[in-house]
Amino acid sequence: MTNDPVYDAYDAVVLAGGAARRLGGADKPAVRVGGRSLLDRVLGACGGAARTVVVGPRRATVRPVLWAREQPPGGGPLTALDAGLRQVSAATVLLLSADLPFLDEQAVRALLGALGEHGGTAEGAVLTDPGGREQPLVAAYRTEALRRELGLLAAEHGTLSGLPLRLLTTELSLTRLHHPTASFDCDTWEDIGTARARIRDDRSVLDEWISAVKAELGIEIDVDTAGLLDLARDAAHGVARPAAPLTTFLVGYAAALRGGGPEELAEASRKATALAARWAEEGGTAGPQKPDGSS
């Protein structure tokens, strides 16, 4: 870890425009994967940004953002980036496309860390896909480096409209970071289908569901999924099957009444687990018990 300011504050620019021709003109950022729009999934991953600018048509989002539009509309990624940078102030900017279903906070921290580790010598840190190709729209950059190169390109070509993003990134000093899933983007309906199927994989479906529920309810809390499942199992086996969802609901409600933090949730879960154990013990006891619990 370093004291580089990249760790302290960053802004995010999310590009959410484009014609989505390979999706038949569908509003790609609004397409849902795992019950959440692609845009909301990306916004959840960069929730630590001091300021988040979404470049594209206004849409409903799960958290507040700033909106910008490229000029001219449909002018391509460089015009969109230029519009977004006009509203950021941090020294580091996270640049993302709005179609990254598996981007998460861990990958964002890794990008910021990779940029910070180079002590100012790197101007950007980009993820690479499984084939080793750079993904410049899943990256962290030095803000001034982006502004410098955009200015040079505008002066050279007279416009940023229609220019490819690689004209900018090839002039930057970059470090690369491989991530197995965060760089996966959705360009086609086949990609959307792949993402939806992967999210329902047995190894990840619970984590995905909990993340979706928290986002939908607007809450931020670390959930001990294994502990709550154990509690639900104990309630179902030791009391009755319908006791499982009702018990977990009551645990959450009790935690909320006491402040709603992780400690309150853990304490409520502990008490309910102990109660379920006592209930089950009584069910297996033959004959009356003495006050000390013996038969």
BATORMAR-460599 format. One line per 5 residues: number of its first residue (from 1); for each residue x, y, z of C-alpha. Coordinates in Angstrom, 3 decimals, decimal comma. Example, Ala and Ser with C-alpha at 12.3 -4.5 7.8 and 13.67 -1.06 7.14 Angstrom:
# residues 2
1	12,300/-4,500/7,800 ~ 13,670/-1,060/7,140
//
This chain:
# residues 295
1	0,000/0,000/0,000 ~ 1,138/3,513/-0,789 ~ 0,221/7,057/0,146 ~ -0,572/7,878/-3,459 ~ -3,739/10,049/-3,556
6	-5,328/7,519/-5,919 ~ -6,272/5,592/-2,775 ~ -7,914/8,565/-1,104 ~ -10,326/9,853/-3,739 ~ -11,322/9,084/-7,264
11	-14,110/10,042/-9,613 ~ -15,846/7,705/-12,030 ~ -16,997/8,259/-15,605 ~ -19,388/5,647/-16,983 ~ -20,062/5,634/-20,722
16	-23,704/4,658/-21,223 ~ -24,440/5,805/-24,754 ~ -23,910/4,092/-28,076 ~ -26,301/2,589/-30,593 ~ -26,033/-1,063/-29,404
21	-26,443/-2,237/-33,008 ~ -25,456/-5,804/-32,119 ~ -28,358/-5,837/-29,662 ~ -30,787/-4,655/-32,293 ~ -30,777/-1,106/-30,931
26	-31,897/-2,144/-27,435 ~ -31,118/0,177/-24,521 ~ -28,124/-1,883/-23,440 ~ -27,407/-0,185/-20,084 ~ -31,011/-0,918/-19,071
31	-30,835/-4,643/-19,923 ~ -31,153/-6,690/-16,741 ~ -28,727/-9,357/-15,602 ~ -29,389/-10,983/-12,252 ~ -32,413/-8,753/-11,728
36	-30,431/-5,514/-12,021 ~ -29,723/-3,319/-14,997 ~ -26,199/-3,475/-16,389 ~ -25,755/0,205/-15,536 ~ -26,796/-0,301/-11,911
41	-24,393/-3,208/-11,578 ~ -21,518/-0,990/-12,746 ~ -22,624/1,853/-10,463 ~ -22,586/-0,567/-7,548 ~ -18,969/-1,493/-8,268
46	-17,789/2,140/-8,237 ~ -19,836/3,240/-5,244 ~ -16,701/4,570/-3,552 ~ -16,243/7,325/-6,143 ~ -16,419/10,864/-4,810
51	-18,310/11,844/-7,958 ~ -19,867/9,594/-10,598 ~ -20,681/10,960/-14,042 ~ -22,782/8,897/-16,438 ~ -22,515/9,977/-20,059
56	-25,658/9,100/-21,963 ~ -29,434/9,506/-21,869 ~ -30,894/9,957/-18,392 ~ -32,291/6,820/-16,794 ~ -33,502/5,775/-13,377
61	-30,546/4,566/-11,277 ~ -30,241/3,017/-7,829 ~ -27,966/5,793/-6,609 ~ -27,608/9,466/-7,513 ~ -25,192/10,343/-10,324
66	-24,304/13,336/-12,454 ~ -25,402/13,212/-16,085 ~ -23,612/14,434/-19,184 ~ -24,101/14,133/-22,952 ~ -21,421/13,990/-25,601
71	-21,335/16,568/-28,358 ~ -22,344/15,742/-30,965 ~ -24,653/12,935/-29,742 ~ -23,316/9,620/-30,998 ~ -19,874/11,121/-31,515
76	-18,082/8,122/-30,072 ~ -16,091/7,259/-26,945 ~ -13,692/10,200/-27,025 ~ -16,454/12,802/-27,189 ~ -18,233/10,959/-24,366
81	-15,068/10,838/-22,285 ~ -14,473/14,535/-22,884 ~ -18,004/15,329/-21,671 ~ -17,516/13,231/-18,566 ~ -14,129/14,707/-17,684
86	-15,616/18,197/-17,692 ~ -17,486/17,260/-14,511 ~ -14,763/15,519/-12,506 ~ -12,193/17,020/-10,186 ~ -10,260/14,119/-8,620
91	-6,712/13,381/-9,726 ~ -7,753/9,834/-10,629 ~ -10,704/8,833/-12,767 ~ -12,180/5,378/-13,174 ~ -13,380/4,951/-16,762
96	-16,000/2,250/-17,299 ~ -18,432/1,094/-19,908 ~ -21,990/0,430/-18,742 ~ -22,100/-3,226/-19,795 ~ -19,866/-4,999/-17,280
101	-22,023/-7,494/-15,355 ~ -19,176/-8,975/-13,302 ~ -17,298/-5,832/-12,331 ~ -17,166/-5,538/-8,538 ~ -15,616/-3,380/-5,848
106	-12,668/-5,765/-5,508 ~ -11,711/-5,304/-9,159 ~ -12,080/-1,532/-8,831 ~ -9,774/-1,492/-5,800 ~ -7,281/-3,642/-7,698
111	-7,221/-1,158/-10,585 ~ -6,735/1,801/-8,267 ~ -4,049/-0,078/-6,390 ~ -2,192/-1,020/-9,575 ~ -2,148/2,631/-10,633
116	-1,007/3,805/-7,214 ~ 1,773/1,242/-6,904 ~ 3,714/2,878/-9,726 ~ 4,182/6,125/-7,823 ~ 3,064/8,387/-10,636
121	5,058/6,748/-13,451 ~ 1,976/4,984/-14,861 ~ -0,756/7,123/-16,370 ~ -3,308/4,347/-16,409 ~ -4,092/0,832/-15,217
126	-6,267/-1,278/-17,532 ~ -7,816/-4,706/-17,177 ~ -7,052/-7,335/-19,769 ~ -9,525/-9,939/-20,995 ~ -8,895/-13,708/-21,021
131	-7,159/-13,333/-24,388 ~ -4,733/-10,740/-22,992 ~ -6,303/-7,811/-24,847 ~ -6,451/-4,455/-23,095 ~ -9,887/-3,196/-22,101
136	-9,494/0,604/-21,933 ~ -13,084/1,020/-20,705 ~ -12,334/-0,972/-17,564 ~ -9,485/1,152/-16,282 ~ -8,197/3,799/-13,881
141	-6,357/6,812/-15,291 ~ -4,587/9,941/-14,178 ~ -7,128/12,625/-14,974 ~ -4,628/15,173/-16,281 ~ -3,092/12,602/-18,624
146	-6,508/12,014/-20,217 ~ -7,155/15,731/-20,561 ~ -3,715/16,262/-22,107 ~ -4,179/13,577/-24,742 ~ -7,731/14,641/-25,551
151	-6,488/18,179/-26,114 ~ -3,703/16,999/-28,408 ~ -6,065/14,804/-30,429 ~ -8,606/17,613/-30,805 ~ -5,863/19,950/-32,015
156	-4,510/17,371/-34,456 ~ -7,802/16,210/-35,952 ~ -9,957/19,266/-35,422 ~ -12,558/17,134/-33,610 ~ -12,878/14,176/-31,276
161	-16,014/12,904/-32,978 ~ -15,627/9,514/-34,580 ~ -12,070/8,939/-33,360 ~ -11,293/5,520/-31,836 ~ -10,329/5,249/-28,197
166	-7,033/3,542/-29,035 ~ -5,674/6,833/-30,410 ~ -5,711/8,084/-26,839 ~ -4,592/4,997/-24,932 ~ -1,624/4,232/-27,193
171	-0,080/7,534/-26,092 ~ -0,371/6,733/-22,371 ~ 2,016/4,872/-20,099 ~ -0,106/1,944/-18,932 ~ 0,142/-0,902/-16,488
176	-1,994/-3,960/-17,089 ~ -3,969/-6,092/-14,681 ~ -5,586/-9,419/-15,482 ~ -8,957/-10,277/-13,980 ~ -10,800/-13,478/-14,914
181	-14,324/-12,019/-15,120 ~ -14,472/-8,250/-14,513 ~ -13,535/-7,408/-18,110 ~ -16,428/-9,447/-19,563 ~ -18,726/-7,086/-21,453
186	-22,082/-7,624/-23,144 ~ -22,089/-6,712/-26,826 ~ -24,580/-9,329/-28,054 ~ -27,648/-11,178/-26,798 ~ -25,449/-14,253/-26,605
191	-23,218/-12,365/-24,156 ~ -26,293/-11,384/-22,133 ~ -27,391/-15,022/-22,024 ~ -23,941/-16,140/-20,915 ~ -23,901/-13,555/-18,113
196	-27,371/-14,518/-16,915 ~ -26,467/-18,200/-16,853 ~ -23,183/-17,597/-15,046 ~ -24,885/-15,573/-12,314 ~ -27,202/-18,509/-11,637
201	-24,286/-20,874/-11,178 ~ -24,602/-22,776/-7,900 ~ -21,274/-21,420/-6,662 ~ -22,249/-17,773/-6,941 ~ -26,035/-17,500/-7,018
206	-26,441/-16,735/-3,301 ~ -23,849/-13,973/-3,314 ~ -25,417/-12,505/-6,449 ~ -28,905/-12,687/-4,940 ~ -27,829/-11,021/-1,674
211	-26,092/-8,248/-3,636 ~ -29,207/-7,734/-5,749 ~ -31,485/-7,584/-2,696 ~ -29,234/-5,089/-0,913 ~ -29,107/-2,894/-3,999
216	-32,872/-3,067/-4,469 ~ -33,531/-2,180/-0,810 ~ -30,843/0,493/-0,706 ~ -28,943/-1,016/2,219 ~ -25,255/-1,544/2,854
221	-24,473/-4,274/5,345 ~ -22,156/-7,261/5,443 ~ -24,322/-10,365/5,548 ~ -23,076/-13,583/7,138 ~ -24,759/-15,736/4,538
226	-23,492/-19,029/5,957 ~ -24,610/-18,112/9,472 ~ -28,094/-17,101/8,365 ~ -28,453/-20,271/6,304 ~ -27,425/-22,333/9,311
231	-30,021/-20,502/11,403 ~ -32,704/-21,105/8,764 ~ -31,768/-24,792/8,615 ~ -31,915/-25,142/12,400 ~ -35,295/-23,412/12,553
236	-36,691/-25,581/9,747 ~ -35,443/-28,841/11,238 ~ -35,907/-28,089/14,909 ~ -39,236/-26,240/14,774 ~ -41,092/-26,427/11,453
241	-40,237/-25,699/7,819 ~ -42,119/-22,362/7,680 ~ -40,096/-21,209/10,689 ~ -37,007/-20,701/8,501 ~ -38,070/-17,613/6,487
246	-40,051/-16,180/9,395 ~ -37,101/-16,513/11,775 ~ -34,635/-14,855/9,427 ~ -37,129/-12,041/8,857 ~ -37,492/-11,510/12,608
251	-33,713/-11,541/13,054 ~ -33,367/-8,804/10,461 ~ -36,183/-6,801/11,997 ~ -34,674/-7,059/15,479 ~ -31,274/-5,970/14,161
256	-32,857/-2,981/12,422 ~ -34,571/-1,861/15,627 ~ -31,200/-1,882/17,379 ~ -29,327/0,120/14,770 ~ -29,104/-2,270/11,856
261	-25,320/-2,750/11,785 ~ -23,331/-5,982/11,391 ~ -22,879/-6,342/15,149 ~ -26,611/-6,043/15,786 ~ -27,350/-8,571/13,068
266	-24,765/-11,008/14,433 ~ -26,153/-10,691/17,966 ~ -29,758/-11,212/16,856 ~ -28,702/-14,221/14,804 ~ -26,773/-15,662/17,770
271	-29,784/-15,380/20,057 ~ -32,132/-16,947/17,522 ~ -29,681/-19,791/16,863 ~ -29,428/-20,522/20,575 ~ -33,209/-20,489/20,866
276	-33,549/-22,918/17,949 ~ -31,041/-25,241/19,612 ~ -32,953/-25,158/22,906 ~ -36,219/-25,779/21,077 ~ -34,738/-28,779/19,267
281	-33,339/-30,206/22,508 ~ -36,755/-30,085/24,114 ~ -38,247/-31,892/21,146 ~ -35,880/-34,794/21,633 ~ -36,397/-35,116/25,384
286	-38,463/-38,036/26,784 ~ -40,359/-37,174/29,944 ~ -40,384/-34,019/32,067 ~ -37,216/-32,054/32,706 ~ -35,978/-30,835/36,042
291	-35,223/-27,124/36,471 ~ -31,524/-27,799/35,834 ~ -32,351/-29,316/32,437 ~ -31,787/-32,970/33,427 ~ -34,451/-35,709/32,990
//
